[in-house]
Amino acid sequence: MAKWETAKKTYYAIVEGSPLPAAGTIDQPLRLDEVEYRVHVGEHADAKPAITHYTTERTANGRSLLRVELETGRQHQIRAHLAWLGFPVVGDPRYGTAGGRMGLHALRLSITKPGSRTPLTFETPAPVDFMALMRAAR
């Protein structure tokens, strides 16, 4: 049986502005609006628990690079939570402002290999065009 919920997922997000405090946890439920294909943040009968942890890595040109770790893995969780907090992901047409490239990068995935229970970690550094978003503030 797959244990996807035990996987550890770490992302980089480049957001508009500088979150204060510089690190924190967003513990707000999410629900998907099937008509708008948009996730809404907040209490609702159909909402599911969602927890996002973030840490500011650096800030420049009116933007911040955040390291984001998910305790839950809901659809659009990072994008919806950060926009709700007031710091939308750069280039996000659904929860922020459209742009040429979205400021979201899957940095690391850690899982346990079924059967052998060997820990596996897959990591890929942020590409150059992603990091260039820190210089391209509006």
JOWO-V510507 format. One record per residue. N is the residue number from 1. OMEGA is omega in whole degrees, -180 to 180 (none if undefined). NEAR is the number of other ideal C-beta (glycine too) atoms within 8 Angstrom. D_FIRST is the distance of its C-alpha to the first C-alpha in Angstrom with 1 decimal. Layout:
# JOWO-V510507
{{N OMEGA NEAR D_FIRST} {N OMEGA NEAR D_FIRST}}
This chain:
# JOWO-V510507
{{1 -180 2 0.0} {2 179 4 3.8} {3 -177 8 6.5} {4 -178 6 9.3} {5 178 6 11.5} {6 179 7 12.0} {7 177 10 13.4} {8 -176 9 17.2} {9 -180 10 19.2} {10 -178 9 23.0} {11 164 13 25.5} {12 174 13 29.3} {13 172 14 31.1} {14 -174 14 34.8} {15 174 14 36.3} {16 177 10 39.8} {17 -177 9 41.6} {18 -179 8 40.9} {19 172 14 38.7} {20 4 4 40.3} {21 -177 5 39.1} {22 177 7 37.8} {23 180 7 34.5} {24 180 7 32.6} {25 175 7 29.7} {26 -179 13 29.4} {27 -178 6 27.8} {28 179 9 28.4} {29 -179 11 26.3} {30 172 16 25.9} {31 -179 10 26.1} {32 172 10 26.2} {33 -176 9 29.5} {34 -179 5 28.7} {35 -179 4 32.4} {36 -171 5 33.1} {37 -178 7 29.7} {38 179 9 30.1} {39 178 13 28.3} {40 -178 11 30.5} {41 175 9 30.4} {42 -178 8 31.4} {43 177 4 31.1} {44 -179 8 30.6} {45 -178 3 29.1} {46 -177 5 26.4} {47 178 11 25.7} {48 180 9 22.4} {49 178 7 22.5} {50 -178 13 22.8} {51 -179 10 23.8} {52 176 14 25.3} {53 179 12 27.1} {54 175 15 29.9} {55 178 8 32.5} {56 179 12 35.5} {57 177 8 36.0} {58 179 7 39.3} {59 177 7 41.6} {60 174 8 44.2} {61 178 7 46.1} {62 179 7 44.8} {63 178 15 41.2} {64 173 13 38.5} {65 180 12 35.6} {66 167 14 32.8} {67 -174 11 29.7} {68 176 13 27.0} {69 -178 11 23.8} {70 172 12 21.3} {71 174 6 19.8} {72 -178 10 18.3} {73 180 8 17.8} {74 178 9 19.8} {75 179 6 21.6} {76 -173 12 24.9} {77 -177 14 24.4} {78 -177 13 26.5} {79 -178 15 29.1} {80 -179 13 29.6} {81 -178 14 29.6} {82 176 18 32.0} {83 178 13 34.3} {84 179 10 34.3} {85 179 8 35.4} {86 -178 7 38.2} {87 -176 11 37.1} {88 176 13 35.7} {89 178 16 34.0} {90 175 14 36.8} {91 -178 13 36.8} {92 -176 16 34.5} {93 -176 7 36.1} {94 -175 8 34.0} {95 -179 11 34.3} {96 -180 12 37.2} {97 -180 10 39.6} {98 178 5 38.9} {99 -178 9 39.6} {100 -179 3 39.3} {101 179 8 36.1} {102 -178 8 33.5} {103 179 14 33.4} {104 -177 12 29.6} {105 175 10 27.9} {106 -174 8 24.3} {107 -172 11 25.3} {108 174 10 22.3} {109 177 11 18.5} {110 -179 9 17.0} {111 173 9 13.4} {112 -178 9 11.9} {113 178 9 11.3} {114 179 7 8.2} {115 -177 4 9.9} {116 -179 5 13.2} {117 177 6 12.4} {118 177 6 15.4} {119 179 7 16.2} {120 176 8 17.0} {121 178 7 19.4} {122 -178 7 20.7} {123 176 7 24.0} {124 -179 5 26.7} {125 178 5 30.1} {126 179 7 31.6} {127 -177 7 33.8} {128 -177 5 37.5} {129 176 7 37.7} {130 -178 12 35.3} {131 178 8 37.4} {132 178 8 40.5} {133 177 13 39.6} {134 -179 12 40.8} {135 -171 7 44.2} {136 -178 7 44.4} {137 -179 8 44.9} {138 none 5 46.6}}
